[in-house]
Structure formats: structure tokens, C-alpha cells
Amino acid sequence: TTTPTHANKGAHIIERANSNMKFTAAILALAFGSAAAAKGKRANAVDLEGRSIKADSKIGQKLMANARKLENADDEVDFTWVANYSLKFQGCHHVSQWNDEADGEDDVRIQTKRLVRFRLCPTDTCSLEDAGGCDSGYGDYIIDMNEFVEAYWQNKMQLQEIDCENNCQDDCENADNQEYCEYDCYADLGMDYCNDENPYEDDAAEEEEEFNVEEYLECAAFDIPEEERRKLEDEEEIEYFLGPYCSDQGGKIYLGVFTDEACTNFANNEDGTFSHLDFYKSVTGKSLPYSEETLIDSSCVTCLEPQDNDDDQDEDEVNEMCEMLYQDSGKCESSLGINYPNENACTYMEGIKIIRNDGTISTLGGKSATMAAFIGVFAISSVLLGVYVYYLKTKLDRAKINLSE
């Protein structure tokens, strides 16, 4: 297993300082952040296998533009060690925060901020079955859920494109009907995401628009079908939104329907007998995709960039997904086994306890030692105060004078 080296101590001290500042800013954003706007992208899913995002792709250009490259004596910070690691989703949790942009009567004042915790494990020891991924030589990281989900899915879409290009097309080039040949070939390989249309169905069957999950990787407005909106005209005008959220146990990320642009309040009725998923089905006639299937799986996703990626713009061997997530995340590298670990988020992550039972991950709000001590002192003080009040009451009762005698 190759571990990161730190030949230039000064460069890494600068890197840690900048990373500390960035994570501090991220924590401040938890108090004053606002919901991000959604972006439209194409859909479909496939299990991740470690490849990468091309630097000249749309997401590659975006990630490269956002990447922080720190310079010291004309040298960039070395991220190449990440190529020997694999990303393992650990879980997610949410915190409540003040909505600084709430200026209308109907705006949500307290919104939900969701965070994802992931681990970088040495690729040769990362385990699919182990919920933790690995038990040594790892780093733990925390990042905004929307940023994580978007990068993860953009990488997944890129892998799908590579799969489609490398399979079936050459085999069907000389077929009597290339369209039918490719459709059957992809179906046999379990790569239905490569088939945009079914040539065996008529055009009328293809008119229905497919659900585009990439439009809702961040909270975005949900357009109710026109005929269903007319049925709701008698009711108060309400906007609806779709977006990802953490499951109750924090081990999965689902799509849900909400009534606010921060995706905080579910579109349930007041007594809870009609859920946000019931609402979606009532207006679309279909179940909401990824309402029961998680958007993020628990596989080990290699950070190594493949050799045949044709990515001449990027000299390192780390795919852009891992590079971006590593740079933008809060870090706790105490178990990474390096000389100068970045521990800027260890204290924060210590408050997030992840419990694993038979592969199930749940997040519980942990308490720091200081907070636990404060609660203990407060509890003892309350008991002592109660005893003292009882003592005073008893003493006063004995000292009362019966004026009727």
C-alpha cells in the first residue's frame, strides 16, 4: 500500500492552514448558508467501477475550475497519493441552521443542512462487505451532501458513457440492423442505460418523458403535470421541490418531495396519513425514483485514473471526483499513518457517531467531553438546588404561626 509522503514540510503546513480556513468557512456556512440551485443533467444509474471524469468534460471543467491549487516554489500540492485509495461512503446526517435568505412570510426560517462523511481506504484493503471499508491506514472526511452527491453521480454518468463506448458498438458495426443489434447487446450485458430508445416499440410509446434524476441531485422545483395542477387550483398555491435527503438511520440517501426550496419540510399532510411519496404518486401516477433505492451505494470507488482515459490535460493519476472531494472536505487523518496528518475536522466528526450493525450505518449526535461534563455538573447542581429548596420549604412550614390560636 502506498501512503502519502510529505517531503516538503512547509508546503503541507500551508496546505493544512488553507484547509483549516476552508473548513472553518464551511462550518460558518452551516449557520448562515442557503440552499443551492439545481442543475439539469442526464439520468440513469450503474454500479460504480473505478474510472474517472475527463478533464475536458463539463463536470471536469467545473471541478478543475473549483480545485484549489496551492503553490510553493512553483510546486503544486501533491495529491497523487490519493490514487492509491478508494472512496467509501460512511453515512450522512443533518443539522438545523438559520436560513439567512428567508425574507418572506412563507419562507422557512430554520432549514436543514445535510453533510456526508466518507472514508479513503487503501484500495487493496477496502472491503465492500465491511461498512467501515477498512480499519487501518485510512482518512475520514466530511463534506456538504449536495456537493458529494453531484460529484459522485457525475462520475457515475461518465463511467456509463465509457462503458457504452467500449462495448457493443464495434461488434454491431456490420450488423444488418445496427440499432437493434446494439439494443440487444446492451440489454444482454445489463447496460440498459446505454439505450436511449427501444427500437422494438413504436414512437408513441416513447413520447412519455423519462424522469431525470440528475435534475434533482440538489433541491429543485418540481413541475406538477398540467392536468394535475388544474385539479389543485382550488387549493392554496403551493410550490413543490424534489431533492436528496438522509434516511432516518443516515446510511442511505433518498429522493423526497418538499414544500420549500431548501428541501427541509416534507410534503406530508398534517396528520401524516398522506406522505410526500403518496403525493408524488397521486400527481404523476408513478412511484418516485430513488425513494426506496439509495442514490449512493456502499461500494469501494477507486480514485485511480485509468490509463486509457485520453485525459491529456491532467498529469496526475487521481480522478477529478476524488481530487475535488478531498480538497473541499473537512479532514481527520489521524489514522492515515503520515507524518503531518490534517486533523482540522476531527473534533467536529467526533460528535458524529456512526454505528454499524450488520452493515447498517446510523448517525447519532455525539457529545464532546466538555459538553458531557457541563451536562453532568448541571444535573448535579439541579439536584442539589432541589434538595435545598425542599429544606427551606420544610423549615418555613415549621416556623409558621397559626394566627387563629
Secondary structure, 3 states (H helix, E strand, C coil): CCCCCCCCHHHHHHHHHHHHHHHHHHHHHHHHCCCCCCCCCCCCCCCCCCCCCCCCCHHHHHHHHHCCCCEECCEECCCHHHHHEEEEEEEEEEEEEECCCCCCCCCCCEEEEEEEEEEEEECCCCCCCCCCCCCCCCEEEEEEHHHHHHHHHHHHHHHHHHHHHHCCCCCCCCCCCHHHHHHHHHHHCCCHHHCCCCCCCCHHHHCCCCCCHHHHCCCEECCCCHHHHHHCCCCCCCCCEEEEEECCCCCCEEEEEECCCCCCCECCCCCCCCCHHHHHHHHHCCCCCCCCCCCCCCCCEECECCCCCCCCCCCCCECHHHHHHHHHCEEECCCCCCCCCCCCCHHHHHCEEEEEECCEEEEEECCCHHHHHHHHHHHHHHHHHHHHHHHHHHHHHHHCCCCCC
